[in-house]
Amino acid sequence: MPDTRGERGPGARRPVALSRAELRVAELAARGRTNRQIAHELFLTVSTVEQHLTSSYRKLGVKRRADLPVYLLPDARADVTVDARAGAAG
């Protein structure tokens, strides 16, 4: 798993490890889908979507949903990695 200590944000140099589930949920949220729409599309409960988003916000160092696109744009993707071990469970 990559080192996730240190700075967060678009200019951070250390990668942030999101699980596969967190990344899927965060990408859909960044594209403007509601929690209910995400839950329906991914066959999850709304509560699970909220938990994944909360974890993603913490890991990315963001405070609101509107900040997600900054972290999930193709040119910013180099700073966001998927933790395959966490993704296997989620």
TACOR-V710507 format. One record per residue. N is the residue number from 0. RES is the residue in one letter. PSI is psi in whole degrees, -180 to 180 (* if undefined). NEAR is the number of other C-alpha atoms within 12 Angstrom. Layout:
# TACOR-V710507
{{N	RES	PSI	NEAR} {N	RES	PSI	NEAR}}
This chain:
# TACOR-V710507
{{0	M	137	17} {1	P	156	18} {2	D	122	17} {3	T	13	23} {4	R	160	16} {5	G	-157	16} {6	E	151	18} {7	R	162	25} {8	G	175	28} {9	P	-30	25} {10	G	2	20} {11	A	143	21} {12	R	-21	19} {13	R	139	22} {14	P	151	28} {15	V	128	37} {16	A	111	32} {17	L	143	38} {18	S	165	27} {19	R	-41	23} {20	A	-44	33} {21	E	-43	41} {22	L	-44	36} {23	R	-47	28} {24	V	-46	42} {25	A	-38	44} {26	E	-42	33} {27	L	-39	29} {28	A	-40	33} {29	A	-27	27} {30	R	3	22} {31	G	5	18} {32	R	148	21} {33	T	166	21} {34	N	-40	30} {35	R	-42	21} {36	Q	-42	20} {37	I	-45	30} {38	A	-44	26} {39	H	-45	18} {40	E	-38	18} {41	L	5	21} {42	F	49	16} {43	L	168	21} {44	T	158	18} {45	V	-37	20} {46	S	-41	16} {47	T	-41	22} {48	V	-46	33} {49	E	-41	25} {50	Q	-43	21} {51	H	-41	34} {52	L	-43	38} {53	T	-45	26} {54	S	-41	24} {55	S	-43	38} {56	Y	-46	32} {57	R	-47	23} {58	K	-37	34} {59	L	-15	41} {60	G	31	27} {61	V	157	23} {62	K	-16	17} {63	R	158	19} {64	R	-36	29} {65	A	-18	19} {66	D	-15	24} {67	L	-43	34} {68	P	-31	26} {69	V	-36	25} {70	Y	-19	37} {71	L	10	33} {72	L	152	19} {73	P	-39	12} {74	D	-16	13} {75	A	-9	21} {76	R	-23	26} {77	A	-25	19} {78	D	-3	29} {79	V	121	38} {80	T	163	30} {81	V	129	26} {82	D	104	23} {83	A	-34	18} {84	R	-43	16} {85	A	-35	18} {86	G	-27	19} {87	A	-31	13} {88	A	-21	11} {89	G	*	22}}
